[in-house]
Amino acid sequence: MWVNKRFDISDKAVERLEEISTKIKEYDQSPLKSIPKRNSIIRQLRNLFYEGTPKAEYSSVVASYLLNDNDFQVIKGLMQKNSLWDEEFEILENELRFCALEVR
């Protein structure tokens, strides 16, 4: 039962990360940077990251999957390129790294 729960949680987190990746790629390519779209991307990513922090249930599973997914690096790079990756995201990334399990 707990294995299925962990799989479901990680699967949903990765799906949400893929959705955010698509949105940030569209935002990056757009000549007009919509403030509502920017805010939506930031909010969705921040909320997803909170699920991998110490206070969240199954945080180690979520953090491990997020940090080891290729979309994470793409998103971080595009967020930095567009000046959307701020100190709060740095703190959240450090919390994710603290909670993440070692993946071999």
Stockholm file with secondary structure:
# STOCKHOLM 1.0

chainA/1-104         MWVNKRFDISDKAVERLEEISTKIKEYDQSPLKSIPKRNSIIRQLRNLFYEGTPKAEYSSVVASYLLNDNDFQVIKGLMQKNSLWDEEFEILENELRFCALEVR
#=GR chainA/1-104 SS CHHHHHHHHHHHHHHHHHHHHHHHHHHHHCSSCCHHHHHHHHHHHHHHHHTTSTTSTTHHHHHHHHHTSHHHHHHHHHHHHTTCCCHHHHHHHHHHHHHCCCCC
#=GC SS_cons         CHHHHHHHHHHHHHHHHHHHHHHHHHHHHCSSCCHHHHHHHHHHHHHHHHTTSTTSTTHHHHHHHHHTSHHHHHHHHHHHHTTCCCHHHHHHHHHHHHHCCCCC
//
